[in-house]
């Protein structure tokens, strides 16, 4: 196993679609990339709600895409189901948790893919594999039949090699979806305090915005690091509540990777008052973003602060430092690959107002054309 946990033969005549193995496909077990879940998994009795549009469009579901175990990690390394091979460099991590979805489209094994994003799980692998991914607004895509990680943040979204493909995949998730008639003209350039971004990545983001002819305004959001910590204080205990039962059975616990066990246990140890404080901060954080969107149409920053590290160094980085605060705000965000002078692409993250996906993809298409993307 590597890109797919389950490979499927489909008779559909539409686009080839990879579906992350958190999402139920009728007749196929959903394993969440975990031996502990797979042990007792049974074939799904129905498709997840988010597959209705794909079925109606006669999409060819080519497989259940691999992922970081329980979707509870951002490197994409999985020692049970195998680590999907980064199409840009097989020695580098693919990013997670939607690793198989990003690899499937980057390697040409699927035209389109569905991933999920709770703290960056679409945007991070999109950045590391040189593809495009859209984290949707919280609540926009129905989650019935999707195994949760942290219900306050979970979203399902599309991935593809370019913006046009991402739009096509979004139209499967939400029939009738179409880009806005025109892209944004005024974009806020955000450089979060406390996050050191590789200069080559920062330069690629700045260059793309300039080449697209956008009006760029430097903007500030205070408390980015506090938003990151608040996000963890909600995500970790929710994940522990969802999957903590796996720890109760010694036989199942033994099947879970040590890093996942440690994360689940850390979530169980966060006191209720800290969770309540994090939720209160989240309300203020959403209000701060809303105020910012009174000044600019979209916000631009890097998707990940660094290029993908080697697989053997997978535990050395905080991959979601630039993505988790967006989940705390519940906002949509598009990750778009950008060429650099280095061997690997950078990734620009565009953040929009709630339910602003139409403007995001319209602006992404402008940036893509100006920057010479896609990478593949």
Secondary structure as GFF3:
##gff-version 3
##sequence-region A 1 376
A	DSSP	beta_strand	4	7	.	.	.	ID=ss1
A	DSSP	beta_strand	16	20	.	.	.	ID=ss2
A	DSSP	alpha_helix	35	38	.	.	.	ID=ss3
A	DSSP	three_ten_helix	49	51	.	.	.	ID=ss4
A	DSSP	alpha_helix	52	56	.	.	.	ID=ss5
A	DSSP	beta_strand	60	65	.	.	.	ID=ss6
A	DSSP	three_ten_helix	69	71	.	.	.	ID=ss7
A	DSSP	alpha_helix	99	106	.	.	.	ID=ss8
A	DSSP	beta_strand	112	116	.	.	.	ID=ss9
A	DSSP	alpha_helix	123	129	.	.	.	ID=ss10
A	DSSP	beta_strand	132	135	.	.	.	ID=ss11
A	DSSP	beta_strand	156	160	.	.	.	ID=ss12
A	DSSP	alpha_helix	163	173	.	.	.	ID=ss13
A	DSSP	beta_strand	186	190	.	.	.	ID=ss14
A	DSSP	alpha_helix	199	211	.	.	.	ID=ss15
A	DSSP	beta_strand	215	219	.	.	.	ID=ss16
A	DSSP	alpha_helix	224	243	.	.	.	ID=ss17
A	DSSP	three_ten_helix	244	247	.	.	.	ID=ss18
A	DSSP	alpha_helix	250	253	.	.	.	ID=ss19
A	DSSP	alpha_helix	258	268	.	.	.	ID=ss20
A	DSSP	alpha_helix	272	292	.	.	.	ID=ss21
A	DSSP	beta_strand	298	302	.	.	.	ID=ss22
A	DSSP	three_ten_helix	311	316	.	.	.	ID=ss23
A	DSSP	alpha_helix	324	329	.	.	.	ID=ss24
A	DSSP	beta_strand	333	338	.	.	.	ID=ss25
A	DSSP	beta_strand	346	351	.	.	.	ID=ss26
A	DSSP	alpha_helix	357	371	.	.	.	ID=ss27
###
